[in-house]
Each structure stands twice: as structure tokens, then as C-alpha cells.
């Protein structure tokens, strides 16, 4: 049996969509996920995504970078 596990490409937490609408499950450490479902490493396939916390952090970082890189208009 193989399980497709969404993993955040920044913090490496995984999303547990079991029993929830796809994409709405809680985020947890890989270790906790494996223990919860008694999975071995070879039983999991990973798909990359971004958790809400990392998305918020990186949106703020990218917004600040865009603001710093944008040309300044002088009057």
C-alpha cells in the first residue's frame, strides 16, 4: 500500500487529509504522521505544496522584496 502525502516544500510538515475535505487537513510533523498511521518510509509518496504558515511568511517576504526592488519615482 502506498500513501500520497502532501508535504510543505519549506518547513517539511505534512498535511493529514484523512477524514477531511482534500486540502483542509491539519499540518503535522512527518514523524507524527508516520506514527499515527504506522507507515514505513517506503509506503509514502510525497507531493509538494505549501502550508498556510509558510505561505503567509513567504508572501510577506516577497512583498517586501518587490517593494525594495521597485524603481523609486521622483517628482
C-alpha positions as CSV (number, residue, x, y, z in Angstrom):
1,X,0.0,0.0,0.0
2,X,1.3,3.5,-0.9
3,X,0.0,6.7,0.5
4,X,0.3,10.1,-1.3
5,X,1.3,12.6,1.4
6,X,1.3,16.4,0.8
7,X,4.4,17.9,2.3
8,X,5.3,21.6,2.7
9,X,8.3,22.4,0.5
10,X,9.6,25.0,3.1
11,X,9.0,23.5,6.6
12,X,8.5,19.9,5.6
13,X,5.3,19.4,7.7
14,X,2.8,17.1,6.1
15,X,-1.0,17.6,5.8
16,X,-3.3,14.9,7.1
17,X,-6.4,15.0,4.8
18,X,-7.8,11.7,6.2
19,X,-11.4,12.4,7.3
20,X,-11.5,15.9,5.9
21,X,-12.0,17.7,2.6
22,X,-8.9,17.4,0.5
23,X,-6.6,20.3,1.3
24,X,-8.2,21.1,4.6
25,X,-6.5,18.7,7.0
26,X,-4.2,19.7,9.8
27,X,-0.4,20.1,9.4
28,X,1.9,17.9,11.5
29,X,5.4,16.6,11.5
30,X,6.3,13.7,9.3
31,X,7.2,11.7,12.4
32,X,3.8,12.3,14.0
33,X,2.1,11.4,10.7
34,X,4.0,8.1,10.3
35,X,3.3,7.2,13.9
36,X,-0.4,7.9,13.6
37,X,-0.8,5.6,10.6
38,X,2.0,3.2,11.3
39,X,3.7,3.8,8.0
40,X,7.2,3.0,6.8
41,X,9.2,5.4,4.7
42,X,8.8,3.2,1.6
43,X,5.0,3.3,1.9
44,X,4.7,7.0,1.3
45,X,5.0,9.0,-1.9
46,X,5.3,12.8,-1.5
47,X,3.6,15.6,-3.3
48,X,4.9,19.1,-2.6
49,X,2.7,22.1,-1.6
50,X,3.0,25.0,0.9
51,X,1.4,25.2,4.3
52,X,-0.6,28.3,5.3
53,X,2.0,29.5,7.8
54,X,4.9,29.3,5.2
55,X,2.7,30.8,2.5
56,X,2.0,33.8,4.8
57,X,5.7,34.2,5.7
58,X,6.9,34.0,2.1
59,X,4.1,36.3,0.8
60,X,5.3,38.9,3.3
61,X,9.0,38.3,2.3
62,X,8.2,38.5,-1.4
63,X,6.1,41.7,-0.9
64,X,9.0,43.4,0.9
65,X,11.4,42.3,-1.8
66,X,9.2,43.6,-4.5
67,X,8.9,46.9,-2.7
68,X,12.6,47.2,-2.2
69,X,13.3,46.3,-5.9
70,X,10.7,48.6,-7.4
71,X,12.0,51.8,-9.0
72,X,11.5,54.9,-7.0
73,X,9.6,57.7,-8.7
74,X,11.0,61.2,-8.1
75,X,8.9,64.3,-8.6
